[in-house]
Amino acid sequence: MAGSPATSPASAKPPGYRGRFAPSPTGDLHAGSILAAFGSWLLARHAGGEWWVRIEDLDPPREVAGAAERQLATLATLGLHADAPVVRQSSRHALYDTALARLRDAGLAFACHCSRSELAASGGIHRRCVARGTRRQPAIRLRVPEGSVVEFDDSIQGPQRQDVAREVGDFVLRRADGLWAYQLAVVVDDARQGITDVVRGVDLLDSTGRQILLQRALGLPTPRYAHLPLVTGQDGRKLSKSDAAPPVGTQSALVSLREAWTALGQPPEALAAAPSPSALLASATSHFDPARIPARLSGSVPTNR
Ligand code: GLU
């Protein structure tokens, strides 16, 4: 299926390493998203590769006006500059349409009229349609046959195995409200953009099995995966957008980068003297050791400075 407009990479020659940071514009970047941005940037630079930025703006009800621009401004303040023009998913509906049509034509995806309450009996997991009625616009799901077990090696979290049929079931590609599911868009875009290395927070580890199944269904390559440890607040809970205190100006950019650096298991003294984000990033690039990144964080990082 290679060579089609939906799936062929942007350039003919595959890059050795191309990473990306792909925030959803649902609020400002917080310590966790800054860790993902800096971590993915460091791994790309360490490999001598490229680092791209993609805005994942496919869920307007969850989006916050101006958030994408503020996220990009934060990256600029941190000195993290993308190696290619920033791409927005909202301008790429045709690519997702083509991929979905291909899956449906191949009999791998199907229209589903089941409601949440009808699926409650099976714990929300879809294994076969149980809808009693029809919807004006059904969801579209990927069929996940029994025995669909995915194994992959995460370079930070180690060997992974997920029985997607049992644990997830047939999953949504396009929602009943017409919005694209993250799983489809991310797989289409990572392939289309020639991403070789997906580096992101460990909260998305659970989605990776679904994404690998989709890559196989679409005949796309599977990138390498590295899931970074999750930053939690002082009380151990997952950070939310309300914990965001994006850096404004050089001093707070330095603080944010140093915190993320330490959370990535790197020696704080390597960056202690850097007077500016660009000096800090240069020093970080030469001292970074991926082997030091922990699978889990031992402590929390301060938020809302
Ligand atoms: N857009 C997702 C988020 O902000 C990240 C997707 C990804 O890195 O695969 O959580």
Boltz pocket constraint, residues with backbone or C-beta under 6 A from the ligand:
constraints:
  - pocket:
      binder: B
      contacts: [[A, 21], [A, 22], [A, 23], [A, 24], [A, 56], [A, 186], [A, 199], [A, 200], [A, 204]]
      max_distance: 6.0
